Amino acid sequence: MRIKRSLCSSRALRRWILAAVASLTSITCLHGTVHAVPSSEPPDAAVEASTPGGNAADVYAARKSLYDQVAAVTQIPWYRLAAIDQYERTLTQVHPRDRKHPERTLGIFIPPTRWAGALNPDQEDVDPMSISVFSGIGLDGNGDGKADPNDDMDLLYTVAARLAPYGHAADDFSIGLWSYYQNTRAVQRVMQYAKLYETFGKLDLFDHAFPLPVKSNYSYRSTFGMGRNWGGRRVHEGTDLFASHGVPVRSTCYGVVEIKGWNKYGGWRIGIRDLNNHYHYYAHLQGFDKSIALGDVVKPGQTLGWVGSSGYGKPGTQGKFPPHLHYGIYRDTGHTEWAFDPYPLLKRWELEEKRSKKKTRS
């Protein structure tokens, strides 16, 4: 409780952390100038699929059961525990060698030096008492007398026990997350994911939609990596989908609106973060749906705005190129982001949606 009082009573620390988390939105919003160099990273390695055997429904049910059990003990809502687990899973997806662990239900990973204690001569120690002596954080969550870093319950309880003393208000929980991760980007992601889980009340939030209505008149090809001259020499970090002014632009995923507004490169643009820690970027819009604001949650197929030709100048600049949607995807590594070619995903989502519509008609 002493930790809780000292940290939560520090208004300066609270303001600094919350301001740092908020600042990430403005840092990552400059299309073509701030994001990392494009990558050919395969886009179809779905994080949600990186689970032990069994169908998806069984996997989600097993995870939810673990979240509920630990929530009952620590009073941390299940959706926040789910958010931590999913964020950890995305980190393993981009750092598989550094976070290698046996297959299990949860994606949480705690390095041996942190679990058992940096000075512990036995880095595979599972004795809660000796782990504590060497200042390790590993705890016995299931009551079997062992603190096993590959036991789902032990892992989730250990993380939850570190966070619970900070309090359950959103700001207090953010302080706890920062203390655990020492990374404002991690705080922002977990809070975004928690908002998604809380809003929709389920774990299966990985459906996708094509960004334009498949019945509309459009065309596109792979334009990732092509050169761009306006605003300085740079590469094209996405795919251009050409369509008429006013064609609806739709969310491709469940996600949280991370940016919205004007950018001299992308014109009227909007950015959405999904549960795979992918940042979906929609640019050159004619305008936005007025019901959507920063921090809102969206779902696949929801209208975000309309195809336009905005950008390449001061706010309101239009018509410097044919109307089209610039669509890009960026992957977050936990410390930086890079773009990967969205074309294969676009083709997949387009085909899936067309097939779905055919089945509905038949």
Disulfide bonds with the S-S distance in Angstrom:
none
